[in-house]
Amino acid sequence: MKSYRRIGILVCSLSLSCPVLSRAQTDSAGTKPVDLTSRVEELQRELDDVRAQLAALKEAPAHAAASSPSAASALASSSSSSTSIASLLGPTSLSGFVDMYYGYNANQPVSRSNSFRSFDALSNQFALNLIELVVDKAPEATNSRTGYHIAVGYGQAINAVNGSDPGGLGFDQYLKEAYFSYLAPVGKGLQVDFGKFVTPAGAEVIETKDNFNYSRGLLFSYAIPYYHFGMRAKYAFNDKYSLTGYVTNGWNNVVENNTGKTYGMSLGWNPTKKLNIAENYMAGPEQASNSNWRQLWDTVVTYSATSKLTLMANTDYGRGDRIAGVINPVFWTGVAGYVKYAPTDKYAFATRYEYYNDHDGFTTGTPQHFNGITGTFQRTVASHILTRLEFRRDTSNQPTFVKGNNLPVKAQNTATAGLVFMFDSREAK
């Protein structure tokens, strides 16, 4: 305050002195010019001194804050937050989830298991669906053209996925995906992947969090494969069209069971921002004999009617394998429809209807057709915890469900409460 007061006095002094100086230069009867010049120089020195003091006062708080313990702590905290997991991993991301549930079956089977279910097979008990950890680096045209994707898991889901491999639950028992990528400089970029990757077919995926419902439908469980081992190449012509080609060992096998190969093609079409159409076709020998080719046609249509309402449809048709007692090649068909309404970011309601016809009993063990209806309520907690409450009813024209002490019945009602905890290093960026 003293310094600011001195500045005011100096300003007033200078304002009074300047007119006197002006008059001294023009009036020989006034004060002597030498005295006025000395006075001005003295005032100038005092003004420079005050400016120096003000500069020192401005710098003092910053030095004091930096030297205090609280300031040092704040600086350390800032440095620590900038060194996040995302910055340490660089272009590589680390993500995963833990998926658990409690299932109830109204039929009360003594085996405590649900019939015709993929991952939520256990009933009337708490169960672990899947723990998954994913390490991913996408190839880039401007930085590094190589990439990789590795996903490992533990739980009922990964056992179901790898259980049909002719090699058994061996070296890849806990491996969901593992492939390396290269973005070739062809046009806008041709991405080539080699290794184990999930199938392009179907409206649903292995991860619960990425589906509308908690349980997987009958088409996911019986109409399509889980994964493939081999090569694929994808080229996106523009934001509306993309084409992917596949050459793999077959369906659900790292270790091949014959000398043939399965070939496939996927066409992605986005005619508008709201509509997405995916068409998949696969063909190749899957039985020990290379003469019988299995073919699969799979179509998924997704329509985002509004920001809150999403509609989806899935159809499957498979044929070609031969089994004892059936003259013609076996075939199976299925159709499913989905509706999801999310009024807010925290809440969502989803329904699924599906019809599946295993005409020759090749996929389910009995010639039969199913009808299934599922209703799911979802609530997201703190953006990292996904909870779902689900009721599902499945019926068959044959008594293939189990009630009580192995009594065959035609229907099965289940209720499931699921909990998924998710994390992703990219959220820290």
TAURKA-V160618 format. One record per residue. OMEGA is omega in degrees with one decimal (* if undefined). Layout:
omega:OMEGA
omega:OMEGA
//
This chain:
omega:179.1
omega:-179.2
omega:179.8
omega:178.9
omega:179.8
omega:178.1
omega:179.2
omega:-180.0
omega:-179.4
omega:179.6
omega:178.8
omega:-179.1
omega:-179.5
omega:179.8
omega:178.1
omega:-174.4
omega:-175.0
omega:177.4
omega:179.1
omega:178.9
omega:-179.7
omega:179.5
omega:-179.2
omega:-178.8
omega:-176.6
omega:-176.8
omega:-177.6
omega:-179.3
omega:-177.3
omega:-179.3
omega:-177.4
omega:178.6
omega:-178.3
omega:179.5
omega:-179.8
omega:180.0
omega:178.2
omega:-179.5
omega:179.5
omega:179.5
omega:178.7
omega:178.1
omega:179.1
omega:178.1
omega:178.5
omega:178.4
omega:177.1
omega:178.4
omega:179.1
omega:178.1
omega:178.8
omega:178.7
omega:177.8
omega:178.5
omega:178.2
omega:179.0
omega:179.8
omega:-178.2
omega:-174.7
omega:-179.5
omega:-179.6
omega:178.7
omega:-179.5
omega:-179.3
omega:-178.7
omega:-177.0
omega:-178.8
omega:179.3
omega:-178.0
omega:178.5
omega:178.5
omega:179.1
omega:179.9
omega:178.7
omega:178.3
omega:179.4
omega:178.7
omega:178.6
omega:-179.3
omega:-178.2
omega:178.7
omega:177.3
omega:-177.4
omega:177.5
omega:-178.6
omega:-179.9
omega:178.2
omega:-178.0
omega:-179.5
omega:-178.0
omega:178.8
omega:177.8
omega:178.9
omega:-178.5
omega:179.2
omega:-179.5
omega:172.6
omega:-173.8
omega:179.5
omega:-179.4
omega:168.5
omega:-177.5
omega:177.3
omega:178.2
omega:-177.3
omega:177.9
omega:179.0
omega:179.9
omega:-178.5
omega:178.7
omega:-176.9
omega:178.5
omega:179.0
omega:179.1
omega:174.5
omega:176.3
omega:-175.9
omega:-170.5
omega:178.5
omega:-172.6
omega:-175.9
omega:-179.0
omega:177.2
omega:179.0
omega:171.3
omega:-176.1
omega:177.1
omega:178.0
omega:-176.5
omega:165.6
omega:-175.3
omega:176.2
omega:-174.8
omega:172.3
omega:-170.4
omega:171.9
omega:-178.9
omega:176.3
omega:-178.0
omega:-179.9
omega:-175.8
omega:-176.1
omega:179.5
omega:-177.6
omega:177.9
omega:178.6
omega:179.7
omega:178.4
omega:-179.5
omega:179.6
omega:177.8
omega:-177.0
omega:178.0
omega:178.6
omega:-177.2
omega:-176.6
omega:-177.7
omega:175.5
omega:178.5
omega:-178.7
omega:-174.7
omega:-174.0
omega:-176.6
omega:179.4
omega:177.8
omega:178.0
omega:179.9
omega:177.7
omega:-176.0
omega:-172.8
omega:-177.9
omega:-175.5
omega:-175.7
omega:-176.9
omega:177.2
omega:178.0
omega:173.7
omega:178.8
omega:177.8
omega:-174.0
omega:173.4
omega:178.6
omega:-176.7
omega:179.9
omega:178.8
omega:-178.7
omega:179.1
omega:178.2
omega:177.4
omega:-178.5
omega:179.7
omega:178.7
omega:176.5
omega:178.6
omega:-178.5
omega:-178.7
omega:-178.3
omega:-177.4
omega:175.5
omega:-174.5
omega:172.2
omega:177.9
omega:-177.6
omega:-178.6
omega:-176.6
omega:-176.8
omega:-179.5
omega:-172.7
omega:-176.6
omega:177.9
omega:176.3
omega:-176.2
omega:177.8
omega:-179.1
omega:176.3
omega:-178.1
omega:-179.1
omega:179.2
omega:176.6
omega:-173.7
omega:-170.0
omega:-173.4
omega:-172.3
omega:175.3
omega:173.9
omega:-172.6
omega:177.5
omega:174.6
omega:-178.5
omega:-177.1
omega:171.9
omega:179.4
omega:-176.9
omega:176.5
omega:176.8
omega:-179.1
omega:177.2
omega:-178.0
omega:-179.4
omega:-174.5
omega:173.0
omega:-178.2
omega:-179.7
omega:176.2
omega:-174.8
omega:166.5
omega:-172.5
omega:174.9
omega:-178.8
omega:-179.6
omega:169.4
omega:177.4
omega:169.4
omega:175.6
omega:-175.5
omega:178.5
omega:175.3
omega:-177.8
omega:-179.1
omega:178.4
omega:176.4
omega:-178.2
omega:-178.5
omega:179.1
omega:177.9
omega:177.6
omega:175.9
omega:-176.8
omega:176.4
omega:-177.6
omega:174.5
omega:179.2
omega:-177.5
omega:-172.7
omega:177.6
omega:180.0
omega:177.6
omega:179.6
omega:-177.7
omega:175.5
omega:178.3
omega:178.6
omega:178.1
omega:179.3
omega:179.1
omega:176.8
omega:-176.6
omega:177.8
omega:179.5
omega:-173.7
omega:-177.1
omega:-177.7
omega:175.2
omega:179.3
omega:179.6
omega:171.9
omega:-176.9
omega:-179.8
omega:176.9
omega:178.5
omega:179.7
omega:-179.5
omega:177.2
omega:-175.5
omega:175.1
omega:177.3
omega:-177.6
omega:-174.2
omega:178.8
omega:177.3
omega:-179.3
omega:178.4
omega:-177.9
omega:175.8
omega:179.1
omega:173.0
omega:179.8
omega:179.8
omega:169.7
omega:-179.6
omega:177.8
omega:179.7
omega:-178.9
omega:177.5
omega:179.3
omega:-174.8
omega:-176.6
omega:174.5
omega:-179.0
omega:174.3
omega:177.6
omega:-179.1
omega:178.3
omega:176.1
omega:-179.3
omega:177.0
omega:-175.2
omega:172.8
omega:177.8
omega:177.7
omega:-178.4
omega:-178.8
omega:177.5
omega:177.4
omega:-175.3
omega:-173.0
omega:176.9
omega:176.5
omega:-177.8
omega:175.3
omega:178.4
omega:170.4
omega:178.3
omega:174.9
omega:-179.2
omega:-178.0
omega:174.6
omega:-166.8
omega:-176.2
omega:-179.2
omega:-176.0
omega:-174.7
omega:-177.0
omega:179.0
omega:-179.3
omega:174.2
omega:-175.1
omega:172.0
omega:-174.1
omega:164.4
omega:-178.6
omega:176.8
omega:-176.3
omega:174.5
omega:-173.9
omega:172.9
omega:-176.4
omega:173.0
omega:178.3
omega:-178.4
omega:174.7
omega:175.3
omega:-178.8
omega:-178.3
omega:-180.0
omega:178.4
omega:178.9
omega:175.5
omega:-169.4
omega:170.2
omega:-177.4
omega:176.2
omega:176.8
omega:177.1
omega:178.1
omega:175.6
omega:177.0
omega:179.4
omega:-176.3
omega:172.1
omega:-175.1
omega:177.1
omega:176.8
omega:-177.5
omega:175.6
omega:175.1
omega:-178.7
omega:178.6
omega:-175.4
omega:-176.8
omega:178.4
omega:176.9
omega:-179.5
omega:173.1
omega:-174.9
omega:171.7
omega:-176.2
omega:179.4
omega:-179.3
omega:174.5
omega:-173.3
omega:173.4
omega:-177.9
omega:-178.2
omega:-178.7
omega:178.1
omega:-178.4
omega:-177.4
omega:*
//
